[in-house]
Each structure stands twice: as structure tokens, then as C-alpha cells.
């Protein structure tokens, strides 16, 4: 039983999702570009935001800022498991914001051929949701290891 827990622990360590510098850079940009919108800066003429109702722009900016900010904060949490849980929350927020924005691009630029920017934004959304899936898989493995270790301690092994 003890060897099984060690095997699971080493397996969980191998699939721990890594964070990347480019991801941190994109999160910082998302946060930086959402802040002016939150403080009432008018969207640039001809932009996607200018074509959306103001309440939708503010809602999008709030979710974008919360998601990106939460992910950036998660990088500095000392407890890696807690950091992953916090990052999961941020990834869901960011995925929703990107899904909404990709839909807005499609709705607004459908006649003008907005498939390329829409695809990029929707791909970003899919990547965030896939990250949530990867983290959940990792957290389930960690939980399995902790249960096995607890059982071993209870058995006195």
C-alpha cells in the first residue's frame, strides 16, 4: 500500500500543470486593458466595445479584470495547491470573458468577415477552459494520493 501512494505522488508531480511567462504576460495585458474601461474611458470609435451596449462592455471588463487579476495573484500564493484552485477560478472568469467577446466579434463583424479575430479569441477561451480541466485532473490525483496516505497512516504502515 505504501508503494502505491508513493507511485501516485510521483505521478501527480509529473502532470503538475506548469505556468508560463507568456501566460503571465497575456494576463497582465488583459488586466491593463480592462482597467481604463472600468474607470469609464470611452471605447475607441469603430472598436468592438463601441458597438456594444455600455453595460455589456462594463460587465465584460469586470469579468476580464477579475479573471486576469486572480490568475496573476495565484502566481504569488506560496501554497501551490491553493494557487491552482485560485487560478482555476480566474481561468473560468477569463474563459467566460473571452467567450463573450468572441461572440460579440462574431455578432458585430459577421458581415465584414470577422472570422479570424473571433477564432483567436474563442481559441483563447477554449484554452482557458482546457486549463481548468487540466488543473482539476491534477487536483483529483492529489486528492487520491492524500486519501491513500491517510489510509496508510490509519493502518499504521
Secondary structure, 3 states (H helix, E strand, C coil): CHHHHHHHHHHHHHCCCCCCHHHHHHHHHHHHHHHHHHCCCCCCCCCHHHHCCHHHHHHHHHHHHHHHHHHHHHCCCCCHHHHHHHHHHHHHHHHHHHHHHHHHHHHHHHHHCCHHHHHHHHHHHHHHHHHHHHHHHHHHHHHHHHHHHHHHHHHCC
